[in-house]
Amino acid sequence: MKVIVFIWAAFLLVACKKDSKVNDVLNPTASFTCKINGQQWTAITRVTRKENNKFIITGTGSLGSDVLNITTFGIEKKTYTLSPIDGKTEFSATFTMDTQTTDSLYQALTGTVSITALDTVNKKISGTFQFRAGKVSNPLLIKEVTNGSFNNLTYTE
């Protein structure tokens, strides 16, 4: 239930320009994309925050209710791993096709997020990601998130 509340809060954050970095939405060099089960997905709006030793990257796709969220548990330029078998939980990620229902929420099970560029002066972040996500209501249903990248995203603190 906490994940659902977090997704909904992230969606509201995306929708509220007052709390977002409008420059990032208008920045033609910024992007947040991946493939989900082989289908291209691109964030139309993006909100990136640095808070409490975390980066929180949220993107909303062209449907308006499809949201991808990645949170790194650290703010360094490095690779963050999610591998419960190895006891590593260095990031979390969720994806939903519809924020209006809890039945479309997927939670990352394993994967990596790499912060490959971090400009603390201009507050820009870039990196790559890939993960396997299980449906919260039926963990046997899996989504493969591959070829993920976020480039030149402006973050707020």
QUIDAZI-V185857 format. One record per helix or strand of 3 or more residues. SS is the DSSP state (A for helix, B for strand). FROM is the first residue (numbers start at 1). TO is the last residue. Records with the same first field share a line. If there is no record, write none. Layout:
SS: FROM-TO + FROM-TO
//
This chain:
A: 2-15 + 17-19 + 22-26 + 84-86 + 102-104
B: 31-36 + 39-42 + 45-51 + 54-60 + 67-72 + 79-83 + 91-96 + 105-119 + 124-135 + 138-156
//
